């Protein structure tokens, strides 16, 4: 009887199958001409059924019969063998943990810390680098039966020590995300490498808006570089795509500086939105007691800074004041050239008076010369991939696609006559250099060919902000003629999960070539 037939056992067939499964029968040794009947027999020594009709071993016939017997009540008696009951033995690990650690039997050393005592065993404590060093050599503690531990780290508490000591007596430890930082601190003090690694893995798996800043700081304190890197990646992906009041409050100045300076920041909309996010963040750093919603945050921040403007002289920006000076290093990483290229954004920057006027004057001058090069010097755009230039000075912009469909958009701002239309349709992302086909609110370049350097990234996130799937084109140079379009990414529908987040980096002009004297002066200044 094969697996398919065993799966169809019912009360009627069960009566025939089970006795047959336990009888020792053999097909006759007569020749090939002897008729072979379809019955099941138990083959001793193998624990398997032999189907005499098919001549195959079927390991699951009796299992199905017994399962059926255990789950059904019968109106008639069924002949079955009695199987001996097997008592599950307690695992060695559980026995050791209960008897030696929890009960403290045969303890040869007592550890005292934070007002608590643990009756432990030197042979188990030597798994810890901390105790292994203590018990070896000529240290005073090597001959003591009671040891008082000093706990200098405030992150360590009694519960963390209990779990850390207990980990020496068992194979695995269940780590709660709410306790992982305290346990990591204890593991680092006791030099428990395996537990440190497990804490790191737990942290990586449970990064979210509530834990990311705490994990980042703890990873820096206890030397978990891989966790620190994961937290930074999470923040670059979620700072703009999933903003929250709580996250803005927790982000330190140094951490925010790293995020704003990165070309990998997943920007939604345009650079002006990065400025707006910084304005909200700075307000919450200065007024941490504010407890409104994210929707109320921008208007509250604008009102607060407007009141402060009245206290300063007209020529002093907020970042030049005593209160604002601490945030200067963060705002220097804004890519202002992509903010002042849009009239509405430039007016808001002037109105807010957060940015020093010297910064803006320098950027206006830089953009004016870039426009003249594009118009009069026939600059057609980047000729080669300059990764340093792209990462430090590229335009950052993005878009959220809530559901599958057809989309077409452009990002605001003057891009030196290059009107770039982006289309998503039928799982393709297409770039088009619009010149004459579509209406445009600004002037467009009529040069036969224009180049752009770009990188396109796509990502979908789960509810905790972790990337589910992602794609990137890497940095590329694209040459487009007037009104030409080009597919830049073809997506596999099996990998598409909405909402879908799109982020791009662009360079529309070539970097300005510096004369030898300018380069020398720049080096001297730096």
C-alpha positions, 0 to 999 in steps of 0.5 A: 500500500503506497502513500496515496492509498494510506492517505485514504484510510477510513474506518472500513479499510482500517480494519483490513490494513492494520492487521495486515501491516503487522502480519509477517507474510511473504509472497510465495517463492513460486515462479513468475507465473504465480499470482501475486495478491495486493496485500501489505506485510510487515518486514521484520528488521526494517520497520517498513511495510512491503507492498507485495503487489508493487514490491516496494517498501512503504514507510507510512502505512502503519503510521497512517493506521495508528494516527487514524486509530488515535483520532477515531472511535470505533464501533467494533474492536480492532486488534492492535499491538501494545506499544511501550510508553516512552518517557521523554528524558530531561535534556542535559542542558536543562538539567544543568541549568536547573540543578547547577545554576538555579539551585546552585548545587555543588557551588565552589564560588559565590559572585556578589554584585548589585546587592545580589548573590549567585552560587556558581562554579569556576569551571563554568565561569572560565568560559568567560574571558573576564573570569578566566583571566581572574582565576588564572595566574597570581590574581588575589581572586583566584583563591577566593570563594566569594568575589564582589564584582564592581559594576561600572556600567550603568546599563548593567542591572541584576536581570542582565547579570542573571541572564549573562551568568545563566548563559554559561549553563545552557545552550541558548538564550532568549533575548528580548529586544527591550533587554538587549542593550543591558544584556550586551553591556553585561556580556561585554563586561564579562567578555562573553563573545557568543552572547555578544554576537547573539545580542548583535544579531537580535539588534539587527533583526529588531531595528525600528523607529523606537530602537534605532537610535538606542541601538546605534549609540550602544553599538558605538559604545560596545564596538559592534560595527556591523550593528552600527552600520545596519542602524545607519542604513535604516536611518538613511532609508527611513528618515525621509520616507517614514518621518516621526516626531519621536525619531526627530527628538532622538537623533543627535547632531552628529548622527544627523550630520552623517545622514544629511551629508550622505548621497544614500539618503532616501530623499522624498520629493526634492532637496527643499524637503530635506531642509524642511525636515532639518527645520522640524528636527532643530525645533524639536532639539530646542523644544524637546517638551513639544508633544504635538503630531507630525502634521502640526510640527512644521507650522509650530516650528515656523511660528517658533522661529518667526518669534526668534527672528524678532530678537535678532538684528536683520543681518543675523541668521538663526544659525549664527545666533548662540542657540543656532550655532550648535546646528551649523555643522548639520546645515552645511551639508544641505545641497543649497544649489538645488533649493534656490533653483526653485523660486518658491523654495528660494523665497521660503529660505529667504523668509526663514532667515535660518541660513547665513546670507554668505552661504546663499550668496556663494551658491547663487554665484556658483549657479549663475556661472554653471548656467553661463557654462551651459548656455555659452560654453556648450556644456552638454553635461557630465562626460564620465562617472565622477563618483566623488562629485556625484556623491558630494554634489548630486541632486537628490530627489524621490517619489512614492508610488502608492499602488501599481499603475501609470505615473509621469512626473518631473521634479521642480527646479531649473536644471539648466534647460534639461526638462526630465520627465520620468514615467513608470508604466508596465513595470518600466521606468523611463527617462525622457528629455522633453524639448518640444513635445510636452508643455514646460513652464521654463526654458529648455535647451535646444542643444542636439545632445545632453548628458546626465549622470544618474543613479536610480534606486527602488525600495519597498519596506515592511511595517518596521522600516526594513527593506523587503526588496530593492533595486539600483542602476548604479551610477551611469551616464545617459545621453539623450537627444531632443525628445528622446526617451530611454528605459532605465529600469525593467522591473520583475513583477514578482519583486514589486511590492507597493508602496514603492519608493523611488530615489534618484541622484542627478548631475546635469552639468560638468564640474567646473574645471579649476585653474592651477592657481585656484586649486593651489589656493584651495589646498592652502585654505584647507 
